[in-house]
Amino acid sequence: MRPDGKAHRDDETRKTVWVALGANLAICVAKAVGGVIAGSPALLSEAAHSIADSLNEVFLLASLKRSRRPADARHPFGYGKERFFWSLLAAVGIFVTGGCFSVFQGIEALHSDGSESRQGYLVGLAVLVVALAAEGASLARALLQVRTAARKAGRGMAAEIRAGRDPALRTVLAEDSTACAGVVLAIVGIVLHMATGEIVYEACASILIGLLLVYVAYALGRAARGQLIGEAADPDMQREVREFLTAEPEISSVTALLTMRLGPDSVMLAARVDLTPGYDSETVEDAMVRIRAVARGRWEELDQVFLDVTDAAASRRGAAVDGHHR
């Protein structure tokens, strides 16, 4: 069972995803209706954007549920990497459903006659203003969770966003930020179209929305790929763990220290340590048990700790014998 801190963070992320899903479903319908009434490619592109975001929120909710399953014989390190897999699917969804469709809509608009009614476009603008308010509220919820996490970690919001260990929260934050930017682009395109009568402005807005979505999908997909392959823990955490192990009296030196993230809040540590001469086997065994327990208590993320113990004195004697024979 997960520690309370991890379960609480999952609950907060789940609330953030549900808020984003509710906002996207509501404005998706509004954008689609407004886009059909106005005949607006930019508004229809935004509707496609909202569809992609809604599907992605469903993916993220699935990842939150599936990643909390306990470890079993087939997956002895648990299911934490489910988060990374589903966030990769979300990135693909943004690319295909949102980005490619928006670019296609923009290109199609360039070849259209651009006929529309002023009343229809006023309806479209009203829909976009409401959408911007809804997306902004969802973004504010995501930023509030980031700020809370940043305060607990003792760092700024920018550093917390860059750390971005929770793919579900990172995806919602990217989606909502992009959605707000996309709505602004759509509004600008529609206003310029109304003012000049040239549909090229709205078509370009649709293409820009699509390119923005493609970039966001690429960034999210690249991050998910790195996590699925197996990323190391933060450099600061690695340094602190090495200092902790080296400071233990039973450990002479740390010859190797490897870490890998098994989930947003789960890290595996494998370290090879040389023992200080003079300790008997029973004392060393008790020390290793104590060191593992202290490490897990100090770093909540360290779910799996493996220490490969070697005798430093024996190693030096072996090296000396090998040198003598040469």
Secondary structure as GFF3:
##gff-version 3
##sequence-region A 1 326
A	DSSP	alpha_helix	4	38	.	.	.	ID=ss1
A	DSSP	alpha_helix	41	66	.	.	.	ID=ss2
A	DSSP	alpha_helix	82	93	.	.	.	ID=ss3
A	DSSP	pi_helix	94	100	.	.	.	ID=ss4
A	DSSP	alpha_helix	101	110	.	.	.	ID=ss5
A	DSSP	alpha_helix	118	153	.	.	.	ID=ss6
A	DSSP	alpha_helix	157	163	.	.	.	ID=ss7
A	DSSP	alpha_helix	167	196	.	.	.	ID=ss8
A	DSSP	alpha_helix	200	229	.	.	.	ID=ss9
A	DSSP	alpha_helix	235	247	.	.	.	ID=ss10
A	DSSP	beta_strand	251	263	.	.	.	ID=ss11
A	DSSP	beta_strand	266	275	.	.	.	ID=ss12
A	DSSP	alpha_helix	281	298	.	.	.	ID=ss13
A	DSSP	beta_strand	302	311	.	.	.	ID=ss14
A	DSSP	alpha_helix	312	325	.	.	.	ID=ss15
###
